C-alpha cells in the first residue's frame, strides 16, 4: 500500500479481488526445464539434463528438511549451462564452486550439503565428459585443416576484406562501433563465396551452429557448404560473437 496508509486497515475491494484466485506456481516439469535451459543457453541437451537433475535434487533437499535455504532456480540453471558451455572444461570445478555451491550455500553446513548432493550425482564427472566430447566435436572442422591450410585460409580471407576496403573504403565496411557491415559479407558471398564459407565454418568453435539449429530448426550446412542464412543469422543475432571471432579467434580484420 502507499505510504501513509500502512497499518491495520479494512481490506479494500480492490485488494479483495486479488485473493479470489490463488494459483500454485511451481517449477517446470523436468523435460520442460531441460528444453528451456538448452534453448536459452544454447548448450547440449545432455548438459542441460545433468544440471536440471542436480538442481531438482537440491530443491528436494531444501523442501524436505530445510538444510538448504536458497533454491536452485531455473534462471540459475540457464546461467550455469551457458557459462560452462562457453568456458573451457578446466574451469568447470571453479564454476561449480562459485556459481552453485557458494551462491546457494549461506553457511558452511549448507555448502557441504550441496557439495555432497553434487558428488552423489557425479555432477562434475558427467559434465566434464560431455564438455570434452563437445569440444572435440566443435573443433572437427579446424582439425581437418593443418596449420598451413588454416593460415592460408586466414590470409586469403584477409586479402578479400582488404581488397574490398581499398575499393569501397572503410566507411562501407565497418560501423562506428567497429561491427562489420553486411554489404562487405554480401560482396564476399557474391565474389569469394568458397573462401567465405570455409572461414565461417570455423564458427563451430563458438557453438553458434548448434544455437542456430535450436532457434531456427534449420541445418547450417547444405550440400556440404555453409548456408547464407546461417551467416546472416550470425550477423543479425550474434554481432559481438562475430566481432570476437573475426578480430580475436581467427583475425582477418
Secondary structure, DSSP 4 states (H G I P E B T S, - for coil): --TTS-SS-PPPHHHHGGGS------PPPHHHHHHHHHHHH---HHHHHHHHHHHHHHHHHHHHH----S---HHHHHHHHHHHHHS-GGGHHHHIIIIIIHHH-SSHHHHHHHHHHHHHTTHHHHHHHHHHHHHHHHTHHHHHS-HHHHHHHHHHHHHHHHHHHHHH-GGGTB-TTSPBPHHHHHHHHHHSHHHHHHHHGGGGGGTHHHHHHHHH---SEETTEE-HHHHHHHHHH-HHHHHHIIIIIS---
